[in-house]
Amino acid sequence: MKLSNIMVATVLSVMCTSTLSSEGKQIGIESIISKKALNSYLTKYNDATENKAFAQSESGVWNWRSNRTSVEYAKSSALISCRSQNKNHEKDYPCKLIDVNGKFFNSTD
């Protein structure tokens, strides 16, 4: 099986488990905002060590961090990195955590 077929199978299996938040927003793989972010999530973030977090903004900016000394440190590192790339849009489209240690959720952080 080629890598692209494996990726498609992985995306499809994860997509089947995505849900909607109480606000009606996607939670799960479908919530990842760009093809580049999705590729990074599937090929690097998924395989990264524990204490990891993935953050993104509706502006299209995203970032993730892994192998931190704690989950809280991973979350703050991902948000800080995302926000530093999102300076021009952070007020209107703030960076939010969408995944921590491989578990998707809806966050207001």
C-alpha positions in Angstrom: 0.0 0.0 0.0 1.4 3.4 -1.0 1.9 6.1 1.6 -0.8 8.2 0.0 -3.3 5.4 0.3 -2.3 4.9 3.9 -2.9 8.6 4.6 -6.3 8.5 2.9 -7.3 5.5 5.0 -6.1 7.2 8.1 -8.0 10.4 7.3 -11.1 8.5 6.5 -11.0 6.5 9.7 -10.4 9.6 11.8 -13.0 11.6 10.0 -15.6 9.0 10.9 -14.9 9.8 14.6 -15.2 13.6 14.3 -18.1 15.3 16.0 -19.7 18.7 16.4 -19.2 21.0 19.4 -22.1 22.5 21.3 -21.6 25.6 19.1 -21.9 23.5 15.9 -18.2 23.7 15.0 -16.2 20.7 13.8 -14.1 18.8 16.4 -11.7 16.3 15.0 -9.7 15.9 11.8 -12.2 18.0 9.8 -11.5 21.0 12.0 -7.9 21.2 10.7 -7.9 24.4 8.6 -5.4 23.7 5.8 -4.0 20.9 3.7 -0.5 21.7 4.9 -1.6 21.6 8.6 -3.5 18.3 8.0 -0.4 16.8 6.4 1.8 17.9 9.3 -0.8 16.6 11.8 -1.0 13.2 10.0 2.7 12.7 9.3 4.5 14.3 12.2 2.2 15.3 15.1 0.5 11.9 15.3 3.9 10.2 15.7 5.3 12.8 18.1 5.9 11.9 21.7 3.5 12.7 24.5 3.0 16.1 26.0 2.0 17.6 22.7 -0.5 20.1 21.6 -1.8 21.5 18.2 -3.1 25.0 17.9 -4.6 26.9 15.0 -6.4 30.1 14.0 -9.3 30.6 11.5 -6.8 32.9 9.7 -5.0 29.8 8.6 -2.1 29.9 11.0 -1.2 26.8 12.9 1.6 25.3 15.0 2.2 22.4 17.3 4.7 21.4 19.9 5.7 18.0 21.4 8.1 16.4 23.8 7.5 19.0 26.5 8.0 18.5 30.2 4.3 18.7 30.9 1.0 18.9 29.0 0.5 22.5 30.2 3.9 23.4 28.8 3.0 21.8 25.5 -0.3 23.7 25.4 1.3 27.1 26.2 4.2 26.5 23.7 1.8 25.6 20.9 -0.3 28.7 21.6 2.6 31.0 21.9 4.1 29.8 18.6 0.8 30.0 16.8 0.1 33.5 18.2 3.5 34.8 17.1 2.7 33.8 13.5 -0.8 35.2 13.8 0.0 38.7 15.1 -2.0 40.6 12.4 -5.1 38.5 12.9 -5.0 37.4 16.6 -7.6 39.8 17.7 -10.2 38.7 15.2 -9.1 35.1 14.7 -7.3 34.0 17.9 -5.2 30.8 18.0 -7.0 28.0 19.8 -5.9 24.5 20.9 -7.7 21.8 18.9 -5.7 18.7 20.0 -3.8 17.7 23.1 -1.9 14.4 23.2 -3.8 13.1 20.2 -7.3 14.0 21.5 -9.4 16.6 19.7 -11.6 19.0 21.6 -13.2 22.4 21.3 -11.4 25.1 23.3 -12.0 28.7 24.1 -8.3 29.2 25.1 
